[in-house]
Amino acid sequence: MDVSGTSDLLGQILERTGLRGQLYCRTVARAPWGLRFPTTTVATLHLVTSGTCHLVHGREVVALGPGDVVLLPRGDGHAMADSPRSPKVPLEQWLAERGDGPARELGGRGAETRVLCGCFAFDEPGAHPVLRLLPARVHLRGASQAARALSPTVSLLEREHERGERGASVVVSRLLDVLLVQVLRAWADAQPPGGAGWLGALGDRTLASALAWMHAEPERDWSVSELARRSGTSRATLARRFAAEVGIAPHAYLTRLRMQEAAVRLRESDDGLASIAARVGYDSEFAFNRAFRRAMGVPPGQYRRQARS
């Protein structure tokens, strides 16, 4: 099996995690205005299509301008406002009061800002480090070449949402999926060597090879030595570089990958637990049960019932 340089690992991983994008508001805000977004289990995306505003994220205040894109991979609570000092309305309250429509208005009669707000859910967000190993905030400046390259997708997204024609929700969701990949790719390309973490590893031939082998055969009992041999490097070098770039050791990554695959099979198939355990590399149902519970917080049988309820 030849995996070197041929697999689109980012695409495979995002597809396998059940990525679903949703645009929940297109905001026309006039100063003074402010929105408070709660902590969630999904990633949040904001696109400033015109005007300026401020993102309040933890203790940081970030000025945003036209074309800026912000991704909060971990679903952190945050706020958006014309000024950090402006009163902020809880998002749920504002959405309930404004109802449905192509655009929702907010604030007073001052300077206007337009923002698209969306989110990305995964079938099992804890099963793969695709977002958890990113920084708490990914920010592309509108003046950057990377952000400008997103403008055709953003324009299509805005137009499709505004028209609201038949099938618009599906088109909008797919465009958001495309946008996420573009944002992740653009951010990774802009980082210095070693600064893009897990995404950067996909651009490293040696690490990408090790990742590809694990994704091709997650049920195999991969040793670091075997992965290193197939990736053309030493065991010590692979272990060190993998931990530095990906953020976890190869064995821990393999375990998460196996749990992701097991979660998919529990949701989508009627296979017995022993069969699923074998498919993801466990000799016994007991060992699989213990590993799954440690990773997901519930035993596999309970996970299956909850996923289907």
N, C-alpha and C positions, 0 to 999 in steps of 0.2 A: 504494500500500500504506500503510495507516494502522497504525502501531505504537505511537503515543503512548498510554500509560496503559492499554493493553488486554492486554498480554502478562504472564503470570506468569513472569517471567524466572527467578526462583529455582527454581520448580518445573521449568521446562524444562531448566535447567542441571543440576540434581540428577538428573533422569531421564536426560538424555543422557550423563552421566558413569557411568551404570550403578551407582548407589548400591545397596549391599547391607548391611543391618544384621544383626548377630549378637549375641545375648546369650550369653556364655560362662560366666557363673557368677552365682548368687544366694548371697551369702555371709552366714552367721550367725557373726559373730566375737565372741569373748569375751576380754577382756584377760587377759594380754598377748598381742598378736598383731601380725603384720606380713606384708605381701606386697610383693614386688619385681616390677615389671612391666618387661619388656625394651623397648628401642627397637624400633619396628615401622614398617611402611610404611602402616599404617592409623590412622585417628583412633580415640581411646579415649574412652569415656564412663563416668562413675561417678555413681550416684544413691544418696545416703544416705537410706534409707527410715526408719530409726530409729537413735537413739544418736548418738554423736560419734566422730570419728577425726581423723587428720592426714594430709594429702597432702604428701609430700616431692617437690618438683619443682625439679630443679636445686639451687640454693642456697637456695631458698625453702621454708618450712614453712607450710602453710595449714591453719588449723583448720576442720573441716567439721562441720555439725550436721544435724539432721533436715530433710529436704527439699532439702538442697543438691544442686546438679547441677554437675558439672565435665566439660568437654569439652577434650581435648588434641588439637587438630586435626592436629598434625604427627607424632603417634605417639612423642613423647618418652618415654624411659625415666623411670620414677618409682616411688614407693612409697606404699603406704597402710598405716597402722598406728594402734594406739590411742595410742601415744606415739612421737615421733621417735626415741627411744632404744631402742625394742623391737627385738629381732632380727627380720629379715625373710626369709621363705622365698621362693625364686624361684617365680613363678607356674606355670611348666611343671611343676616338681617337685610342687607342691601339687595341681594338677589331676590329675596322673598317680596320685598316691597316693590321692586321694579318689574317683576314678571318677565315674560318672554319677549323677545324682539331682536332684530339684527344688531342693535347697539343700545347700550344702557348709559344714561347720562347721570353724572354725579357732580356735586359741588355747587359753586356759586356762579359768578359772572366774569371771573378773571381769565388769565391766560389759559389756553386750551391745550390739553394733552390727550393723545389717543393711545390706548394700550390694548393689546391682545393678551388674554390670560388663559392658559391651558394647563393640562396636567397629563401625566403618563402613569398608567397603572400596569402592574405585572400580575400574572396569575399567581406567582409566588415570589414577592419581592425579596424575601430573605434567603432564597435558594441560590442566588448567584450574585457575585460581587460587582456586577456590571455598573450599578449606580452607587453602591455603598462604598466602593473604593475610590470614587471620584472625590474631589474636594467638596467642601460644604457649599461652595458657590462657584459656578462657571459663568464668567462674564465676557461677552464679546462686545467691544466698543463699536458703535455704529460707523465710525470713521475708518475702521480697519477693513482691509481687503476681505478678510474672512466673513465679516458681517455683511458686507455688500454682496458677497456671493450668495447669500441667503435670500436676497430681495425678490427674485422671481417666485420662489416658493411662498414667501410671506404674502406677496401680492395675490397669488392664486388663492391662498388660504382666506385672506380678507374678503376677496370678491365672492368666493363660494359661500362663506358664512353670511355675507350681506344679502345675497340673492335668495338663499333659503329654498332652492328648487328641489325637485324630487331627488332623493338619494344624497342630498347635501351632507347629511350627518356622516355617511360612510366616506364621502370624498374628503371632508374636513379631517376625519380621524386618520385617513391614510396620509394626507398631507402633513399632519402633525408627526406621524411616524417618520416620514421622510426628513422633516425638519430636525427631529431629534438626532438622527444619524448625521446630518450635515453639521449640526452644532458640535456634537462629540468629535467628529473628524476635524473640524476647523480648530477647535480648542486644542486637541492633541497636536496638530501640526504646528501650532503657535508656541508650544512649550519648549524650553531648552532641553538638551539631552538629559534623560533621566527624570524629567519633570512631569511627564504625562501619566505616570503610574500604570495601571492596568491597560489603558488604551495605548500607551506608548509601547508596551510589551508586544502588541500586535504588529508594530512596525519594526521590531527587532527580530532579525531573521532567526537567531538562535532561540529566543524565548517563544516566538510565534510557532516554531517547529514543535517545541515541547507542549505548548498549549494545544496545537492541532492534533498531536498524537493522543493526548488525554481526551479531547472531544470526540475523536474518531472511535476510541475504544474505552469508554469510561469504566466498563466492567473489569478491565484488565488490572492486575495488581502491579501498577507501575512503580518501579523504584526510581529514585533520583539518578542512580547510576545508569539505568537503561535509557531513561529520557535523555541524559547527557550524551550517551553514546550515539543515539539516533539524531541528536541535534548538533553533533560535531564539536562538543566541548567537554570539559572535565566536570566531574560530579561537584566539586567544591565551587567552581565558577558558576555553574547553573544554579545551585542552591543559593548562592549569595545574590546573584543578579535577579533571580526570580523573586526572592523575598523583598529585595530593594524596589523592584519595579511594580510587581503585582500587589505587594503588601502583605502577603501570606505565603507560607511554605508550599511547595508543590503538593505534598500529601493533603494539606488542608484544602487546597483548591480542588483536588480530585474528589475529596469527600463532599464538598459543596456541589460539585458537578453531578455526582451520583445522586444526591438528595433532590436536585432539580429534576433529573430524569425520573426518579422514583415518584415525585409529586405529580409529574405529567401523567405517568401510567396509572397512578391511583385515581386521578380525576377522569381520565379518558378511556380506561379499559376496565374489563371485568376480571383481569388476571388475579390469581390468588397471591397472597403476600409472599409465599415461598418462591413463586415464579418471579415476582418483581425483585425480590432479594437477589436471586441468582442473576437476573438481567443487569443489575447494577453492581455486581461484584462481591456479594456476601454469600458465604458458604452456608450460613444458617439464618433462619427467620428471626431467631433471638438476637443475633448480632445486628441484623438490619433494623429490627425494632428499636434497639437501644440507640443506634446511630441516628435514626430518623427522629426519634423523640428528642435527642440532644440538639439536633439542628433546627427542628421545626417547633419544638415546644409541646407537641402532642404526638401520641403513637400513630402509626400509619392507618390503622383501622378507623380511628376517630377522625383523622384528617380526611379520609375518603368520605365518611358520612357527612361531615360538615361541608365539604366541597360540593356535595350533591343535594344538599338540603335546600 
